[in-house]
Amino acid sequence: MQGFLLQATIYLGAAVIAVPLAARLGLGSVLGYLAAGIIIGPATGLVGAETEDLQHFAEFGVVMMLFLIGLELEPRALWNMRQRLIGLGGMQVVLTTAALFGAGSLLGLDANVALATGLIFALSSTAIVLQTLSEKGLMRTQGGRSVFSVLLTQDIAVIPMLALLPLLAVGGGHGDGGGAHAAPANPDAPGVKEVEAARTLIENLPGWAVTLVTLGAVAVVVLAGIYLTRPVFRYIHHARLRELYTALGLLMVVSIAVLMELVGLSPALGTFLAGVVLANSEFRHELESDLEPFKGLLLGLFFITVGAGIDFGVLLGNPLQIAALTLGVIVLKGSVLYLLARLARMHTRDRWLFTLALAQAGEFGFVLSSFSLQQGVLTAETAGVIRLVIALSMLVTPLLFILYEQLSARADKAPDPDPDEIDREAPVIIAGIGRFGQVVSRLVQGAGFETVVLDHDMEMIDTMRRFGFGGFFGDPTRPDILHAAGLERAKVLVVALDDRQAALKLVHHARAMHPELHIVARAYDREHVYQLYQAGANDIVRELFDSSLRAGRYVLEHIGLSRFEASELEMAYYQQDRAGVRELAQLWKPGVPVSQNPEYVARARSLNKDLETSILERLHPQGDAQEVEAAEEPVGYRSKDRS
């Protein structure tokens, strides 16, 4: 018992120290777990042979991960993403596997081993890439969305890979037919003999009977997910014990894994299927919250054991060969990814993001290499080299993102395509045609007024043209583009750019070129409001202000107020807040945080009290207060001397 507690202390202590440090350095949690394993394993020798047994147990975290992935993949969402999943993602997996298979064959590997190696290296690191994309704000770019689609395809592709690898076993062996599964059973443990007897009975059945049993097991998983989940959860709910929900979630995953192993299927396949079945269930979020900590800890333990099991003697014995193999995998994968990005007609920055973000190997490669070793597809020596290459490729991922930033900066400096020739003018110019600008444009055009739409995103302009909306490609912040659009003769300019600094630049230019122009600008937050106000904008609209007011009105309507009362309070808030923002704009000082501006803070606190008083007076009018307020003209961010 003391030995077990000591080992637990070592593993947990290494994780607690190394993972936050890696996250702070921007390396990601997976690399932190790998580093922790390397430190307590090859570096210091604190752990030894027990890591292999722990790894078998920790692989159950992969089963949980696939169950949770299934919960996130609603059938309808999968169908809507079918073009990117099947096209971009499917081609990446197939072409990368084929390229690596060819390279492995040229290096003298057996065909089955070369194919298994290609499958293992075709996958990328979901954990590292998604975390890095989120931290750098790249998820919403075209390249980021394409990367996410490919990673999702790869996660799904793990299922057929786990089913295919046993067929590649040397000598036709199929191992245990499992996939990622729990620790090998102790032959003397209760129930193990019965399970083995049942498995043997199924294996000895005729082929048609085995097929029927397998299909029956899949049907049981699907039907149980559809018809049994709701009554079982209701039964558990009556106990009102939080831990029983966790126990039920673990029971579902473990029982499905056992059933799949009995019929010779991958436990990961069964749990993934169950997750997809429950994706539309009202218990989906409950299951996710209950199982996520177990999945995270087990996967963390798995990566620690992988790091502890890396044979650095192989690296030190032949460092040039290992480095060449790592570089070869990255270059070969990157070449395939770059080709696909060009075929998908991605822009230069998105193309490099797509290529470099996915060029490394991934954490599922550790799972597949361990599974291939268990099934007899790979030898221990080959599996060791593969794991080392996977780990090194993941370790250089931050360098790949640094390379992307450098290439992206060069792409930004490259000359943009020539802007369109603007051959007409209109009283309204709309700069920026994203979500905000589209609504403004359609409303104004629907009212019968002509507009000139400008945007520097060629893809967005092309999309608009496909739907019958005209627009011109060009940078709206350039004075020559504004002049060509007829800014001097326009009545209204709508600034709907996503880039805060670009919006300020445009407002400055427009105000200088046309002092009488009415400028309606989109603002990100209050500070941006103040900046735009000083730059010369007339009407400034915070992105979420009006929609938030409407949401608040809906809340009031459903907690006891009448629709009229809720509308009155909404108008009171609208008037008071907008008047307050205009007043605070006079106190705002550029470059000084508002929390460090004493005059601003004092007036803001006073305005908050005035706001509460105004709302209460509107809800409970006294005397003629309501009539007086109703007669007041709403005050906006309008500059009277500029109107």
LUMRO-958000 format. One line per field, with one value per residue (C-alpha): x, y, z; residue number from 1; chain. Coordinates in steps of 0.5 Angstrom, whole numbers. Layout:
# LUMRO-958000
x [X:...]
y [Y:...]
z [Z:...]
n [NUM:...]
chain [A:...]
//
This chain:
# LUMRO-958000
x [0:6:9:2:2:9:8:1:5:11:6:1:7:10:4:2:9:10:3:2:9:8:2:5:10:5:7:0:-2:0:7:7:5:10:16:13:14:21:23:21:23:29:32:31:29:24:19:21:17:10:9:7:2:-1:-1:-6:-10:-9:-11:-18:-18:-18:-25:-28:-25:-28:-35:-34:-33:-39:-43:-41:-42:-50:-52:-54:-48:-44:-48:-48:-40:-40:-36:-30:-30:-30:-27:-21:-21:-22:-17:-12:-12:-12:-6:-2:-3:-1:5:8:7:11:16:16:17:22:26:25:19:15:8:4:9:9:2:1:6:3:-4:0:3:-3:-6:-4:-5:-12:-10:-4:-7:-14:-11:-6:-11:-16:-10:-8:-15:-14:-20:-25:-20:-21:-15:-17:-24:-21:-16:-21:-25:-19:-18:-25:-24:-18:-21:-27:-22:-19:-25:-24:-16:-17:-21:-16:-10:-11:-12:-5:-2:4:2:-5:-6:-11:-9:-15:-19:-20:-17:-16:-18:-17:-12:-10:-15:-12:-13:-15:-20:-27:-31:-25:-26:-33:-32:-26:-31:-36:-31:-29:-36:-37:-30:-32:-39:-40:-38:-46:-47:-41:-44:-51:-48:-44:-49:-54:-49:-49:-56:-56:-52:-56:-63:-61:-58:-65:-70:-66:-62:-68:-72:-65:-63:-70:-69:-62:-65:-70:-64:-61:-54:-49:-44:-49:-49:-42:-43:-48:-43:-38:-42:-45:-38:-35:-41:-40:-33:-34:-39:-35:-29:-34:-36:-29:-30:-26:-29:-27:-32:-38:-37:-36:-43:-46:-44:-47:-53:-54:-51:-58:-60:-62:-57:-51:-48:-49:-45:-40:-39:-38:-34:-29:-25:-24:-22:-17:-13:-13:-11:-6:-3:-3:2:6:7:9:14:17:17:21:28:32:38:35:36:43:45:43:41:42:37:32:32:32:26:22:24:22:15:14:16:12:6:6:7:1:-3:0:-3:-10:-10:-8:-13:-18:-16:-14:-11:-3:-4:-9:-5:1:-3:-7:0:4:-1:-3:4:6:4:-1:-3:-7:-1:2:-5:-5:3:1:-4:0:5:0:-3:4:4:10:16:18:24:20:14:20:22:15:14:20:19:12:14:19:15:10:15:17:10:11:17:12:7:13:15:7:7:14:11:4:8:11:4:2:7:6:2:-5:-9:-11:-18:-24:-25:-31:-36:-41:-43:-49:-51:-49:-42:-42:-35:-34:-39:-39:-45:-46:-45:-49:-55:-55:-54:-60:-64:-62:-62:-69:-72:-70:-63:-57:-51:-43:-40:-33:-29:-22:-24:-24:-28:-33:-34:-35:-40:-44:-44:-46:-52:-54:-51:-46:-40:-33:-26:-21:-19:-24:-18:-15:-16:-16:-21:-26:-25:-27:-33:-35:-34:-34:-41:-44:-49:-48:-42:-43:-36:-37:-30:-28:-21:-22:-15:-18:-24:-21:-17:-23:-27:-21:-20:-27:-28:-22:-24:-32:-33:-41:-41:-45:-41:-45:-39:-39:-36:-33:-34:-34:-27:-28:-34:-30:-24:-29:-33:-26:-24:-31:-36:-43:-47:-44:-47:-44:-44:-48:-52:-58:-59:-57:-63:-68:-65:-66:-73:-75:-73:-77:-83:-83:-81:-88:-88:-92:-90:-91:-87:-82:-81:-82:-76:-72:-73:-71:-64:-63:-64:-60:-54:-53:-53:-48:-43:-43:-42:-36:-33:-32:-28:-24:-17:-13:-8:-10:-14:-21:-20:-14:-18:-21:-26:-29:-30:-33:-38:-39:-41:-46:-49:-50:-54:-58:-59:-63:-67:-69:-71:-75:-78:-81:-83:-87:-88:-89:-93:-91:-85:-87:-90:-83:-79:-83:-83:-75:-72:-67:-60:-55:-48:-49:-45:-50:-45:-43:-50]
y [0:5:3:5:12:13:12:16:22:22:22:27:32:31:33:39:42:41:42:49:51:48:52:59:58:57:49:46:41:35:37:39:31:29:33:31:23:25:28:22:17:17:23:22:14:16:11:4:-2:0:5:0:-3:4:6:0:3:10:8:8:15:15:11:16:22:18:18:25:27:23:27:33:31:31:28:34:38:32:32:40:39:34:37:39:33:28:33:36:32:25:27:29:23:18:22:23:16:14:19:16:9:10:13:7:2:6:6:-2:-3:-9:-7:-8:-4:2:2:2:7:12:11:13:19:22:24:31:33:36:38:42:45:47:50:54:57:59:63:66:68:64:59:64:65:61:57:56:53:48:46:44:40:36:35:33:28:25:24:20:16:13:9:5:5:1:-4:-4:-5:-12:-14:-12:-16:-21:-28:-26:-25:-20:-19:-18:-14:-9:-2:3:-1:-2:-5:-12:-17:-20:-28:-29:-23:-24:-25:-25:-33:-32:-26:-30:-36:-32:-29:-36:-38:-33:-34:-41:-40:-40:-34:-32:-33:-28:-23:-23:-23:-17:-13:-15:-12:-5:-5:-6:0:4:2:3:10:12:8:7:13:17:13:11:18:20:14:16:24:21:20:27:25:28:23:18:22:21:13:12:16:11:5:7:7:1:-3:-1:-3:-9:-11:-9:-13:-19:-19:-17:-10:-4:-1:6:4:3:9:13:10:11:18:20:17:21:28:30:28:33:29:30:36:32:27:31:35:28:25:30:30:23:23:29:25:19:22:26:19:16:22:22:14:15:20:16:10:14:11:16:11:10:18:18:12:15:22:24:19:20:28:26:22:27:33:28:27:34:36:30:32:39:38:34:40:45:42:41:48:51:46:49:56:59:65:66:66:61:56:57:56:50:47:48:47:40:38:35:28:27:24:19:17:14:10:7:5:2:-2:-4:-6:-10:-13:-15:-10:-7:-9:-6:-3:0:2:6:10:12:14:18:21:23:26:30:33:35:39:43:45:52:53:51:57:62:60:61:68:70:68:71:78:77:76:82:86:83:87:86:85:91:94:94:100:103:106:108:113:113:117:111:108:102:100:93:87:82:80:88:91:86:87:95:94:90:94:101:97:94:101:103:107:106:104:103:97:97:91:89:81:78:72:76:80:74:71:77:77:70:72:78:83:88:90:93:90:95:98:103:106:108:116:114:108:113:118:113:111:119:120:128:127:122:123:118:113:107:104:97:94:89:92:97:101:101:104:109:111:111:116:120:120:121:127:130:129:131:135:135:128:124:118:112:107:100:100:94:97:103:105:104:109:114:114:114:120:124:122:125:120:122:116:110:103:98:91:88:94:94:86:86:91:87:80:84:86:79:77:83:80:73:75:79:85:87:88:95:96:92:97:103:100:99:106:109:105:106:114:114:110:113:120:118:115:121:125:120:121:128:125:120:121:117:112:112:106:108:105:110:116:119:124:118:113:118:120:113:111:117:115:108:111:116:110:106:112:113:106:106:112:109:103:107:114:119:126:128:125:120:125:129:123:121:128:128:127:121:123:119:119:125:131:137:141:135:134]
z [0:2:-5:-9:-5:-6:-14:-14:-10:-15:-21:-19:-16:-23:-26:-22:-22:-30:-33:-30:-32:-39:-40:-38:-43:-48:-49:-48:-43:-47:-47:-40:-38:-43:-40:-33:-35:-38:-31:-27:-32:-36:-33:-25:-25:-20:-24:-27:-30:-27:-32:-37:-33:-31:-39:-40:-35:-37:-44:-41:-42:-49:-49:-45:-49:-55:-51:-50:-57:-59:-55:-58:-65:-66:-73:-76:-74:-78:-84:-84:-84:-89:-94:-90:-86:-92:-97:-93:-87:-91:-96:-91:-87:-94:-98:-91:-90:-97:-97:-91:-93:-99:-95:-90:-96:-99:-92:-92:-88:-89:-92:-86:-82:-87:-87:-79:-79:-84:-80:-74:-77:-81:-74:-71:-64:-62:-55:-57:-64:-61:-55:-59:-64:-58:-54:-61:-63:-70:-69:-73:-79:-85:-83:-76:-78:-83:-78:-73:-79:-80:-73:-72:-78:-75:-68:-72:-76:-70:-70:-76:-75:-69:-72:-78:-74:-72:-79:-80:-75:-77:-78:-78:-70:-68:-61:-56:-62:-57:-58:-52:-46:-39:-35:-37:-32:-27:-28:-21:-20:-19:-26:-30:-31:-33:-38:-41:-42:-45:-50:-52:-53:-58:-61:-62:-66:-73:-77:-78:-71:-69:-74:-71:-64:-66:-69:-63:-59:-63:-63:-55:-55:-59:-57:-49:-51:-54:-49:-42:-41:-39:-34:-31:-30:-27:-22:-20:-20:-14:-9:-10:-9:-14:-14:-17:-23:-24:-22:-27:-33:-31:-31:-38:-41:-37:-39:-46:-46:-43:-48:-54:-52:-51:-58:-61:-62:-60:-54:-57:-62:-58:-53:-59:-62:-55:-55:-62:-60:-53:-57:-57:-50:-45:-40:-45:-41:-34:-37:-40:-33:-29:-34:-36:-30:-30:-38:-36:-31:-34:-41:-37:-33:-40:-43:-37:-38:-45:-43:-38:-43:-48:-49:-50:-51:-58:-59:-56:-60:-66:-66:-73:-75:-70:-72:-80:-79:-75:-80:-85:-82:-81:-88:-91:-88:-89:-96:-97:-92:-97:-103:-100:-98:-105:-108:-103:-105:-98:-97:-96:-88:-88:-92:-88:-81:-84:-86:-80:-75:-77:-79:-72:-70:-65:-58:-61:-65:-58:-57:-64:-63:-56:-59:-65:-61:-57:-63:-66:-72:-69:-66:-59:-62:-68:-63:-59:-65:-67:-60:-60:-67:-64:-58:-61:-67:-61:-58:-64:-65:-61:-66:-72:-70:-69:-76:-78:-75:-79:-85:-84:-82:-89:-92:-89:-92:-99:-104:-104:-110:-114:-111:-116:-120:-117:-122:-118:-112:-107:-101:-96:-96:-92:-90:-88:-89:-84:-79:-77:-84:-87:-83:-84:-92:-93:-88:-92:-99:-97:-96:-103:-102:-106:-102:-104:-100:-99:-96:-96:-95:-102:-100:-97:-103:-107:-102:-103:-110:-110:-107:-111:-107:-110:-107:-108:-106:-103:-96:-94:-90:-96:-98:-105:-104:-101:-106:-111:-107:-107:-100:-101:-104:-99:-94:-89:-88:-84:-81:-79:-79:-74:-73:-68:-70:-77:-75:-72:-78:-82:-78:-78:-85:-87:-82:-85:-92:-91:-85:-86:-87:-82:-79:-76:-73:-70:-63:-59:-52:-48:-49:-56:-56:-53:-58:-64:-61:-61:-68:-70:-71:-70:-68:-65:-63:-59:-62:-56:-53:-57:-57:-49:-48:-52:-48:-41:-43:-45:-38:-35:-39:-36:-29:-27:-31:-37:-44:-43:-36:-39:-45:-41:-37:-43:-45:-39:-39:-46:-45:-38:-41:-47:-44:-39:-44:-47:-41:-39:-46:-44:-38:-41:-42:-48:-45:-38:-35:-33:-27:-25:-27:-21:-24:-29:-23:-19:-24:-26:-19:-19:-26:-23:-18:-22:-27:-21:-19:-26:-27:-21:-22:-29:-26:-20:-23:-18:-20:-27:-27:-32:-37:-36:-38:-44:-46:-46:-53:-53:-52:-56:-58:-62:-63:-64:-68:-73:-75]
n [1:2:3:4:5:6:7:8:9:10:11:12:13:14:15:16:17:18:19:20:21:22:23:24:25:26:27:28:29:30:31:32:33:34:35:36:37:38:39:40:41:42:43:44:45:46:47:48:49:50:51:52:53:54:55:56:57:58:59:60:61:62:63:64:65:66:67:68:69:70:71:72:73:74:75:76:77:78:79:80:81:82:83:84:85:86:87:88:89:90:91:92:93:94:95:96:97:98:99:100:101:102:103:104:105:106:107:108:109:110:111:112:113:114:115:116:117:118:119:120:121:122:123:124:125:126:127:128:129:130:131:132:133:134:135:136:137:138:139:140:141:142:143:144:145:146:147:148:149:150:151:152:153:154:155:156:157:158:159:160:161:162:163:164:165:166:167:168:169:170:171:172:173:174:175:176:177:178:179:180:181:182:183:184:185:186:187:188:189:190:191:192:193:194:195:196:197:198:199:200:201:202:203:204:205:206:207:208:209:210:211:212:213:214:215:216:217:218:219:220:221:222:223:224:225:226:227:228:229:230:231:232:233:234:235:236:237:238:239:240:241:242:243:244:245:246:247:248:249:250:251:252:253:254:255:256:257:258:259:260:261:262:263:264:265:266:267:268:269:270:271:272:273:274:275:276:277:278:279:280:281:282:283:284:285:286:287:288:289:290:291:292:293:294:295:296:297:298:299:300:301:302:303:304:305:306:307:308:309:310:311:312:313:314:315:316:317:318:319:320:321:322:323:324:325:326:327:328:329:330:331:332:333:334:335:336:337:338:339:340:341:342:343:344:345:346:347:348:349:350:351:352:353:354:355:356:357:358:359:360:361:362:363:364:365:366:367:368:369:370:371:372:373:374:375:376:377:378:379:380:381:382:383:384:385:386:387:388:389:390:391:392:393:394:395:396:397:398:399:400:401:402:403:404:405:406:407:408:409:410:411:412:413:414:415:416:417:418:419:420:421:422:423:424:425:426:427:428:429:430:431:432:433:434:435:436:437:438:439:440:441:442:443:444:445:446:447:448:449:450:451:452:453:454:455:456:457:458:459:460:461:462:463:464:465:466:467:468:469:470:471:472:473:474:475:476:477:478:479:480:481:482:483:484:485:486:487:488:489:490:491:492:493:494:495:496:497:498:499:500:501:502:503:504:505:506:507:508:509:510:511:512:513:514:515:516:517:518:519:520:521:522:523:524:525:526:527:528:529:530:531:532:533:534:535:536:537:538:539:540:541:542:543:544:545:546:547:548:549:550:551:552:553:554:555:556:557:558:559:560:561:562:563:564:565:566:567:568:569:570:571:572:573:574:575:576:577:578:579:580:581:582:583:584:585:586:587:588:589:590:591:592:593:594:595:596:597:598:599:600:601:602:603:604:605:606:607:608:609:610:611:612:613:614:615:616:617:618:619:620:621:622:623:624:625:626:627:628:629:630:631:632:633:634:635:636:637:638:639:640:641:642:643]
chain [A:A:A:A:A:A:A:A:A:A:A:A:A:A:A:A:A:A:A:A:A:A:A:A:A:A:A:A:A:A:A:A:A:A:A:A:A:A:A:A:A:A:A:A:A:A:A:A:A:A:A:A:A:A:A:A:A:A:A:A:A:A:A:A:A:A:A:A:A:A:A:A:A:A:A:A:A:A:A:A:A:A:A:A:A:A:A:A:A:A:A:A:A:A:A:A:A:A:A:A:A:A:A:A:A:A:A:A:A:A:A:A:A:A:A:A:A:A:A:A:A:A:A:A:A:A:A:A:A:A:A:A:A:A:A:A:A:A:A:A:A:A:A:A:A:A:A:A:A:A:A:A:A:A:A:A:A:A:A:A:A:A:A:A:A:A:A:A:A:A:A:A:A:A:A:A:A:A:A:A:A:A:A:A:A:A:A:A:A:A:A:A:A:A:A:A:A:A:A:A:A:A:A:A:A:A:A:A:A:A:A:A:A:A:A:A:A:A:A:A:A:A:A:A:A:A:A:A:A:A:A:A:A:A:A:A:A:A:A:A:A:A:A:A:A:A:A:A:A:A:A:A:A:A:A:A:A:A:A:A:A:A:A:A:A:A:A:A:A:A:A:A:A:A:A:A:A:A:A:A:A:A:A:A:A:A:A:A:A:A:A:A:A:A:A:A:A:A:A:A:A:A:A:A:A:A:A:A:A:A:A:A:A:A:A:A:A:A:A:A:A:A:A:A:A:A:A:A:A:A:A:A:A:A:A:A:A:A:A:A:A:A:A:A:A:A:A:A:A:A:A:A:A:A:A:A:A:A:A:A:A:A:A:A:A:A:A:A:A:A:A:A:A:A:A:A:A:A:A:A:A:A:A:A:A:A:A:A:A:A:A:A:A:A:A:A:A:A:A:A:A:A:A:A:A:A:A:A:A:A:A:A:A:A:A:A:A:A:A:A:A:A:A:A:A:A:A:A:A:A:A:A:A:A:A:A:A:A:A:A:A:A:A:A:A:A:A:A:A:A:A:A:A:A:A:A:A:A:A:A:A:A:A:A:A:A:A:A:A:A:A:A:A:A:A:A:A:A:A:A:A:A:A:A:A:A:A:A:A:A:A:A:A:A:A:A:A:A:A:A:A:A:A:A:A:A:A:A:A:A:A:A:A:A:A:A:A:A:A:A:A:A:A:A:A:A:A:A:A:A:A:A:A:A:A:A:A:A:A:A:A:A:A:A:A:A:A:A:A:A:A:A:A:A:A:A:A:A:A:A:A:A:A:A:A:A:A:A:A:A:A:A:A:A:A:A:A:A:A:A:A:A:A:A:A:A:A:A:A:A:A:A:A:A:A:A:A:A:A:A:A:A:A:A:A:A:A:A:A:A:A:A:A:A:A:A:A:A:A:A:A:A:A:A:A:A:A:A:A:A:A:A:A:A:A:A:A:A:A:A:A:A:A]
//
